[in-house]
Amino acid sequence: MWKNILKGSALAALVWSVSGTLMANELTPTTFEQGLRTEAARFSKLYNISEDEALHRLTWQAAAGDVVARLREQYQGRLAGLYIEHSPTERIVVRLKGSELIPSQSYNVADERVAVEFVSGAAHTQAELQQAIATNLDTLKATFSGLQGTHTDPRTGEVVLTVLGGDEESRQMRLQVASAARQLGVPVRIRAIPVPLERQAVRGSGSLDMGCTTAFVVKRTTGTTTGVTTAAHCGPGSANYNGVDGASATLTYQSRSFTASNDEQWYTSAATEEPKFYANSTTTPRTLTGRRTQASTAVGNNFCHYGSTTGYSCGDVDATDFQPTSYTCGPASNPVPCDATWISMVPPSSGTGLACAGGDSGGPWFVSTVATGIHSAGASTGTGIGDCLLAVYQSTDRLSSLGLQLLYGP
């Protein structure tokens, strides 16, 4: 938290509006549980379940993170998909290529039973699906002129093409799916969205220095210098911070990493930085206690985010290998195709709880007091809850490219 002057990074609606599981102490019973109860209250309404059940889901997901990461590594040669199911019971499902059967497993983590179910017989590994996309991406772009992004579906073993279009365009494009599947040699599915997927930095006058949100307080991995992060596509240069609590300061630009898989930059200030961020409250910040790695993130996870335009909202992890194609990555002077390393979020499967819009770029994705990523792009029909159809963020793993790590509190 930017103490006194910059009181909290995440919820700061800035004038420049810059405004895992690697845990310091994720499962501590105080700060983490308090934040988790807030998220549980939101998800209970979205899923029409009790707050106790929602709290159990989120607590279970926190415990399952390390198991998810270990399973990815252990079965990487056969892995066709890995995802989380909440019904009829909480469990991790691991789909494997080949006929060799693996018995169900169970882990006890932080007083939670993490069940793992293995399903053998998949025709393709997830890596093979990803390679099919990479090999044929130019053809896919030519065939589907409104292609917004690609990913693999760990539940079904399909390549998913997110395309721009309404019902009529969607019907026409579905006629091309069979041809695309033959070209790729793997199953293909179309998902149509009526608005484009785009970077969400610009709003109002269109000036880049009026369109982003800050995420988390960071420190250099060597030394004691601290600062705050946002998205690199917001543009380099100093910025003025103006928080919702009346705090203000000048941020001094340090550096950025703007590549096929990275979209982050950071600033320093004369203010005192504390490891706190605002999420759902303008008066009570949360103390950052840890982060969720990309390897420990699974389709089916429930995360929340804050943007200076849309505020606090939550959604479901849709893909951990999303590749945006509606825009290029990197600076305008050196644009490059985006990698399939981004994480995409969709509205909760039984509700419309997600919001994202211009001005939200650079903002935090999190669950309770645990950082999951930094917002980069979205497809939205407006600024209200339920208007965001698709959101894209980068994992906190990417901060290491700048020689940074998150600053955690006690």
WOMO-V634744 format. One line per field, one symbol per residue. ss: DSSP state (H for helix, E for strand, - for the rest). psi: psi as a letter, one per 40 degrees, with the letter a starting at -180 (. if undefined). A space follows every 10 residues. Layout:
ss->???
psi->???
//
This chain:
ss->-EE------- ---------- -EE------- HHHHHHHHHH HHHHHHH--- HHHHHHHHHH HHHHHHHHHH HHHH----EE EEEEE----- EEEEEEE--- ----EEEEE- -EEEEEEEEE EE---HHHHH HHHHHHHHHH HHH---EEEE EEE----EEE EEEE--HHHH HHHH--HHHH HHHH---EEE EEE----EE- -------HHH ------EEEE -----EEEEE -HHH----EE EE-----EEE EEEEEEEE-- --EEEEEE-- -EE--EE--- -----EE--E E-------E- -EEEEEE--- EEEEEEEEEE EEEE----E- -HHH-E---- -EEEEE---- ---------- ---EEEE--E EEEEEEEEEE -------EEE EEEEEHHHHH HH-EEE----
psi->ighcdgghdd ehhidffe.a hhhdfdfiec dddddddddd ddddddefii dddddddddd dddedddddd ddddfddehe ihihieheih ihhhhiiieh ihiiihihhf ehhhihhhhi eidiiddddd dddddedddd dddgdfhdii iihedefihh hhihiadddd dddddedddd ddddeiiiih hhieiihiif dhibeehdff fiiicihiii dhaehiaiia ideeiiiiih hhieeeiiih hhhciihgad eigiiiiiie ihhigiiice iedhiihhea ihiddehihe ihiiihiede ahiiaihdie fhhheeiiii idegiiiiif eihiiiiidf ageiiiihee ieiiiihbeh hdahidiihi eaeiheehdh ihiiiededd eefiiihii.
//
